[in-house]
Amino acid sequence: MSDMALPQHARVVVVGGGIVGCSVAYHLALMGWTDVVLLEQGQLTSGTTWHAAGLVGQMRANRNMTRMSKYGIELYARLEQETGLATGWRASGSVTVARTPERMQMLRRQMALARSFGVEVHDISPMEVAQRVPLLRTDDLCGAVWLPGDGKANPSDLTMSLAKGARQRGVKIFEGVEVVGVLQAQGQVRGVQTLAGEVRCDIVVNCAGQWARQFGQLAGVNVPLYSAEHFYLVTGKIEGIHPLWPVVRDPDGFIYYKEEVGGLVMGGFEPVAKPWRVDPIPATFQFQLLGEDWDQFEVLMRSALHRTPCLETADIKMLLNGPESFTPDGNFIMGEAPELRHYFVCAGFNSAGIANAGGAGRLMAEWMVQGAPSVDVWDVDIRRFAPFTSNRRALAERTVETLGLHYAMRWPRQELQTVRPLRTSPLYDTLAGKGAVFGSKNGWERVNYFKPVDAPAARDTLGTPEWLPWVQAEQVATRETVALYDQSSFSKLLVQGRDALALLQRLCMRHVDTPVGQMVYTPMLNERGGYESDFTVLRLAPAIFLLITGSAQATRDLDWISRHTLPESWVSVTDVTAMYSVLSLMGPLAPTLMARVSPDDVSPQALPLRSTREIDLGHARVRVARMSYVGGLGFELYIPVEMTRHVYQTLHTAGVALGLRDAGYYALDALRIERSRRAWGAELGPDETPMAARMITRLPADKTPPFIGQKALRDQFHLPLHQKLVRVVAEKPEHYLWGGEPLVIDGETVGEISSAGWGHESGACVGMAYVRGDWAVRDVVTQAATALLWGEPVPVLLHDLTAML
Ligand SMILES: Cc1cc2nc3c(=O)[nH]c(=O)nc-3n(C[C@H](O)[C@H](O)[C@H](O)COP(=O)(O)OP(=O)(O)OC[C@H]3O[C@@H](n4cnc5c(N)ncnc54)[C@H](O)[C@@H]3O)c2cc1C
């Protein structure tokens, strides 16, 4: 405990004095919020931070996350100068080696992306690896990547340096103070209860590392993470290892290395991990480790003996086993909790907390000070997790998988395997019996495609997928006859009450004050004019609206809506996802089939586009909506869950003669891309405006009071675009685009493909992409470009998109 007295009030209380808590406090102070208190139950770094290996890399999956990591490295490189405390930062560079051609292709893709994100990166041969990294076996390698800007730091020193930088700006840090409760009133944080007394505050930040889940529970906040045992080995001095020996990653062998005091630290990510089954984790677990487990480490050790035979004779100082927290999708968790206002979380770093803490701390500070992070961080946003993800058995079982995925070869569209099936439609078994191959989204099992029941499973590939013919058949049925899609995983929110209309008018860009029975597809924008969500609003009654939104968006949309509901208004928002199944009937024969199963008139005259009503279908009552996500004729059916099987069988019985076919999400996605239907999470997100997404050509009508984002749209509408969505078509059918490929024109990277799929009508892959810089303001019309497919240039054509609305 510090000599200072605990203050009675602070603007922000940060809980946890690991690298993450210290970075958050440092950045808050840097942004001018100095009335900050950091409380640590043990000593700074005593949780997980002190025993991290300290590898710091920049390459991440997307632009914003890479930018975040790059910022971290810049910070670590200059921090010592600022605070006078060494950080151990050393830009030793890193080498990642590939044992297989597919891994090398994967690395080339990452290289192409990294370059387009502004990271210096080089493709090097096994011979160059041998020159850069003495003692590394290279005769079995296919190639490698060299990142000169990567490096390593001393995690404890770095944390102390951040803490000093925070203190210098006024942050008060208290060690030996355990926080045992969170004070709240009217759904908002009011302070914290500690073993040393209360501290009233406006904001709490949960940076409690592997304790973050149990600490979150004290306030009813779900922080889904779980600790796993995590290992590395430390050797004595080895002849030939020098301080600038680069960080080495051998992902096919699941291992990494760094130099330390003339020896090696070798650790890794074993494919089948070992959760640390301790619940709850005691507060007294400070500067502690777990017992050695050579059996668990064997897979890494064997691999390391192959890659660095010098280990055979090296002096092994210790096998370190320390717990680290992992999340259900392998990404960390940050943002304001949906359960409690002014309660922020930054935790669950999946063994990359040292590398990410600098950037994450800054984003968190922006979130608190400015009300939102400066860029889209949906990949790590706490609202991606629904409440059911708090289940501890599920977390433990998923951790076995996600730790191993860190270095595993991630094939395109590869699905997680554990904790499945969890959320299923009533048709799950029926569809499985018909050859359905399922993917998983937000816990929901969704059909990716149907394969012939006796056909072997499609093998993973980076080339044209073996499942493509099956998906093509589903696409053909949708375009030429009729196909049935089970989209029951759609999130459904019922907004009702006297002020429901006023609320939705303020949240939605489009007017939703329509006659009952009409539906409106609308963006929900943020203050910057970017997409917080997009959904369809069905007006069921004057004060009752049903929102149909993405499968993964229920928590996020509910949070946004409730956050913007005025305290005095009369409105309730209920997640009714589990009450209705959704079957989509798509294709030119959909109206014929509907006429065979329902006595009600659903012709365009009786049920025009974007209208909805209840009808008889077989013996059931269902809600029908005339709409199509894939283009062309189609209906969505919202069915009480208990009648789903009946409706499905009725449709199939009547549809046989029309060629009705079951179809899945791969076909759906490819068809929507072909018709340039933008999807949230791919083309639409908080950084994209309707102008950039080419969704509007004129300003939407103003509303009084204004909708959120109205001013931003007005201010930006006549300004030049920074980015613009275009259509991409592969010139050759044999080039299978997956999405994510950088686009190059005249040697300059101009953007990346946001999503891609097989274009039935084009006879080649089609996609969409944001182009930036000059290309965002030019008329593209038709422009030749190259897409870097697994790093190799392939010809594509870019076309301007016509606005949708
Ligand atoms: C073997 C191993 C190797 C690793 N190697 C790397 C690497 O090379 N590169 C990399 O980037 N990452 C690495 N990591 C991961 C990295 O160590 C973590 O991601 C990072 O340290 C997490 O920092 P944190 O601040 O979130 O957690 P912690 O350091 O655990 O800090 C959380 C703090 O919160 C405190 N706390 C909890 N509850 C309370 C409470 N109620 N009241 C007050 N205080 C509380 C705890 O005492 C703790 O000090 C490694 C991890 C392990 C285990």
PDBQT file of the ligand as one rigid body, heavy atoms in Angstrom, charges set to zero:
ROOT
HETATM    1  C1  LIG A 901       4.311 -17.430 -20.811  1.00  0.00    +0.000 C 
HETATM    2  C2  LIG A 901       3.790 -16.159 -21.388  1.00  0.00    +0.000 A 
HETATM    3  C3  LIG A 901       4.458 -15.542 -22.424  1.00  0.00    +0.000 A 
HETATM    4  C4  LIG A 901       3.978 -14.370 -22.973  1.00  0.00    +0.000 A 
HETATM    5  N1  LIG A 901       4.665 -13.768 -23.979  1.00  0.00    +0.000 NA
HETATM    6  C5  LIG A 901       4.192 -12.635 -24.552  1.00  0.00    +0.000 A 
HETATM    7  C6  LIG A 901       4.904 -11.994 -25.586  1.00  0.00    +0.000 A 
HETATM    8  O1  LIG A 901       5.964 -12.428 -25.980  1.00  0.00    +0.000 OA
HETATM    9  N2  LIG A 901       4.365 -10.889 -26.168  1.00  0.00    +0.000 N 
HETATM   10  C7  LIG A 901       3.180 -10.389 -25.760  1.00  0.00    +0.000 A 
HETATM   11  O2  LIG A 901       2.717  -9.412 -26.335  1.00  0.00    +0.000 OA
HETATM   12  N3  LIG A 901       2.493 -10.964 -24.746  1.00  0.00    +0.000 NA
HETATM   13  C8  LIG A 901       2.970 -12.069 -24.129  1.00  0.00    +0.000 A 
HETATM   14  N4  LIG A 901       2.289 -12.659 -23.117  1.00  0.00    +0.000 N 
HETATM   15  C9  LIG A 901       1.004 -12.106 -22.730  1.00  0.00    +0.000 C 
HETATM   16  C10 LIG A 901       1.116 -10.940 -21.775  1.00  0.00    +0.000 C 
HETATM   17  O3  LIG A 901       1.900 -11.283 -20.686  1.00  0.00    +0.000 OA
HETATM   18  C11 LIG A 901      -0.270 -10.537 -21.288  1.00  0.00    +0.000 C 
HETATM   19  O4  LIG A 901      -1.167 -10.439 -22.378  1.00  0.00    +0.000 OA
HETATM   20  C12 LIG A 901      -0.238  -9.227 -20.578  1.00  0.00    +0.000 C 
HETATM   21  O5  LIG A 901       0.743  -9.246 -19.578  1.00  0.00    +0.000 OA
HETATM   22  C13 LIG A 901      -1.578  -8.931 -19.968  1.00  0.00    +0.000 C 
HETATM   23  O6  LIG A 901      -1.482  -7.745 -19.262  1.00  0.00    +0.000 OA
HETATM   24  P1  LIG A 901      -2.657  -7.276 -18.326  1.00  0.00    +0.000 P 
HETATM   25  O7  LIG A 901      -2.311  -5.951 -17.813  1.00  0.00    +0.000 OA
HETATM   26  O8  LIG A 901      -3.953  -7.418 -19.049  1.00  0.00    +0.000 OA
HETATM   27  O9  LIG A 901      -2.734  -8.376 -17.179  1.00  0.00    +0.000 OA
HETATM   28  P2  LIG A 901      -1.908  -8.498 -15.806  1.00  0.00    +0.000 P 
HETATM   29  O10 LIG A 901      -0.473  -8.243 -15.996  1.00  0.00    +0.000 OA
HETATM   30  O11 LIG A 901      -2.264  -9.789 -15.194  1.00  0.00    +0.000 OA
HETATM   31  O12 LIG A 901      -2.473  -7.311 -14.942  1.00  0.00    +0.000 OA
HETATM   32  C14 LIG A 901      -3.747  -7.375 -14.347  1.00  0.00    +0.000 C 
HETATM   33  C15 LIG A 901      -3.599  -6.869 -12.940  1.00  0.00    +0.000 C 
HETATM   34  O13 LIG A 901      -4.871  -6.674 -12.353  1.00  0.00    +0.000 OA
HETATM   35  C16 LIG A 901      -4.725  -6.903 -10.972  1.00  0.00    +0.000 C 
HETATM   36  N5  LIG A 901      -6.055  -7.129 -10.402  1.00  0.00    +0.000 N 
HETATM   37  C17 LIG A 901      -6.903  -8.112 -10.718  1.00  0.00    +0.000 A 
HETATM   38  N6  LIG A 901      -8.046  -8.013 -10.005  1.00  0.00    +0.000 NA
HETATM   39  C18 LIG A 901      -7.892  -6.933  -9.221  1.00  0.00    +0.000 A 
HETATM   40  C19 LIG A 901      -8.721  -6.319  -8.249  1.00  0.00    +0.000 A 
HETATM   41  N7  LIG A 901      -9.943  -6.808  -7.952  1.00  0.00    +0.000 N 
HETATM   42  N8  LIG A 901      -8.276  -5.214  -7.627  1.00  0.00    +0.000 NA
HETATM   43  C20 LIG A 901      -7.057  -4.683  -7.925  1.00  0.00    +0.000 A 
HETATM   44  N9  LIG A 901      -6.222  -5.256  -8.820  1.00  0.00    +0.000 NA
HETATM   45  C21 LIG A 901      -6.646  -6.359  -9.463  1.00  0.00    +0.000 A 
HETATM   46  C22 LIG A 901      -3.823  -8.121 -10.913  1.00  0.00    +0.000 C 
HETATM   47  O14 LIG A 901      -3.190  -8.248  -9.674  1.00  0.00    +0.000 OA
HETATM   48  C23 LIG A 901      -2.869  -7.860 -12.056  1.00  0.00    +0.000 C 
HETATM   49  O15 LIG A 901      -1.654  -7.282 -11.629  1.00  0.00    +0.000 OA
HETATM   50  C24 LIG A 901       2.770 -13.817 -22.506  1.00  0.00    +0.000 A 
HETATM   51  C25 LIG A 901       2.093 -14.438 -21.458  1.00  0.00    +0.000 A 
HETATM   52  C26 LIG A 901       2.601 -15.591 -20.888  1.00  0.00    +0.000 A 
HETATM   53  C27 LIG A 901       1.870 -16.225 -19.780  1.00  0.00    +0.000 C 
ENDROOT
TORSDOF 0
